[in-house]
Amino acid sequence: MKGIIFTEFIDLVENEFGLEICQQMFDETNDHGHYTAVGSYDHRDLVKLIIALSKITGVSPEALQEVYGEAVFNSLLESLPGMPDQQHNTFSFIQRVEEHIHTEVKKLYPDATPPQFRFLSLTETQMVMDYRSARCMSHVCLGLIKGCAKHFNEQVLINMDPYDDRKSHVRFSIDLIPG
């Protein structure tokens, strides 16, 4: 997993919970906390940090992932190389994630294994897609979708239907709420 995911998570923890909680999270996991945005790290280390933070704060791991995904959307958007400015709404952007962003990420980082999206249906008001990732972080994806909708000043209703206990395969139904 790319280091920017770790550094953004640590920044969020420091900003939302403070340095003491952040240090306690590192202590609980025996983690040194020395991550760089350009490094590559085992995603299981991030999972350990999330679980430790959940135990410390009483906030569920799923809620922490969702808040993180929503908060990190704009930072990730700014870090993407060559993202065309064609996107004018949430649905078109999400489609470009699979078509363009994941392709570019793999070019820049050949060892990267981004999640896969498979689009099942799309209308002007609804998108149905399958999310697959061995990292089982579908709630981060949920937060990213929410962050994307916020970026485009759109309101959406999102349903998640997991197809396995690990949530490595989840169907998202995203409905645009007319405004």
N, C-alpha and C positions, 0 to 999 in steps of 0.2 A: 504494500500500500504506500502511496506517495506521502512524503513527509508533510506536505502542506495540510493534509487531513489532520495529522497529529498536532502541528503547530497551531492551527485554527481552533482545534478542540481545547488545547491548553489555554489559549488566549480567552476562550469563552468561559472556561472554568474560573480563571483568575478574575475576569470581569464580573461574572455573575455570583460567584461564591467566595471570592477572596483568596489571597495568597496562602493563608493558613489551611484552608480546605484543600487547595491544590497540592500543597506539600503533604498533607495527610493522605491524599489519594496516592501520591507517589510512594510514600512510606508503606502504605498498606499493600502495595503491589511489588515492593522492592524494585521499583523502577527508577532509573537515574533521571529521567525527564529531559535528556539531552537529545532533542530532535531538531533536524533542520528541514526547511521546506523542500529542499531538493533531494533529500535522502529517500531511501526506500526501507520500509520497516514491515514487520510481521503484523498483519491485521489483528492477530490474537492479543497483541500488546494493547491495542486500543480497546478491545473488548474488556480486558482486565481492568483498564482504567475506568471505563464506563460502569462496570459492575461495582468497583470499589467506591466510586463517586455516588452511586445509587445507595449503597449501604450507609455511607456517611451522611447523605442528605435526606434519605427517605423518599427520594423521587425515583420512580420506576426506571429501569434501563431503557425501556421503550420510549418513555416521555423525554428522557435525556437525549436519546438519539434524534427524536423528532425536533426538539428545540435546536439541537446542534445543526441538523440539516437545513432548517429554515434560516438560521443565523449565518451559515457559511455560504449560502447561495451566491451572494454578490461578490464575495472574495474569490470564489471559484470561477465565476463568470469573468472577472477581471484578469485572472491568470491564464485564461484559455487563448491559445495562439490562433490567429487567423479566423476567428469566429465571424462569419458574415453577419451583416446588419439587416438581414432579410426578415428576421423574426419580429412579428408584431403582436404576438399573443402567446399565451401559455402553451397551447397545443402545438403550434408550429415550432416553438423552441424545444419542447420535449422530443418531437420527431427528429430535430437536428442533433440532439444529444447522441442518439444512436448512429445517425448517418454521418455526422461530421466530427463531433467532439471526441467520441470514443476512438474513431479512426486516427485523429490527430494525436491523442494521448498515446496510442500504441506506437505511432511513428516516433514521437519524442522519447518514449520510455518503452522499449521493446519487451521488457519484463512485466509491464502492467497488465492486469486482468480486470478491466472494468466490467461492471454488471452488463447484462444484455437485456434489451427491451424488444419485445415482439408486439407489434401493434395489431390488434384484432378487429377493431372497428373505430371509425372516426366520423363524426358529424360536426356540424357547427357548434353543437352544444354538449357533446359527449365524446370522450376518448376512453377506450378500453384497451389496456395493454398488460402484458405479462412481464414481470421483473424476475430475472434469475441472477443469483449471485452466490457463489460458494461462501462468501463472507457473512451471509445471513443478516444483513443490516437494512432490512426493508423499511424500518422506521426512519432511518436517515434519508432514504429515498422519499418517503412521505413528507418529511420536513423540507427536502429540496423542492418538491413539487409545490408545497405551500409558499416557499420563498420565491419560486418562479412566478407564481400567480400574483404575489404581492409586488414583484418587480414590474409586472405588466398591468398593475392596478386592476386586477380581475379577482372576482370572488368565485371560489370553486367549492364543491362538495366532493369529498374523496372517500371512496369505500375501498377497503383492503380485504381481500379474501385469500388467506394463505392456503397453499396446496400441500404443505408439509409442516411438521412440528417445528423445524428449524427456521422456517420462513425464508428458505432459499429460493422458493418459487411462490410469488405472490401476484395475484391479479388485482390491478388497480382500475377502478371505474371512476373517472373524473368528469363531473358534471359542472358546466359553466352556469353560474347563477346570474341571470340577467340583471343588469344594474342600470 
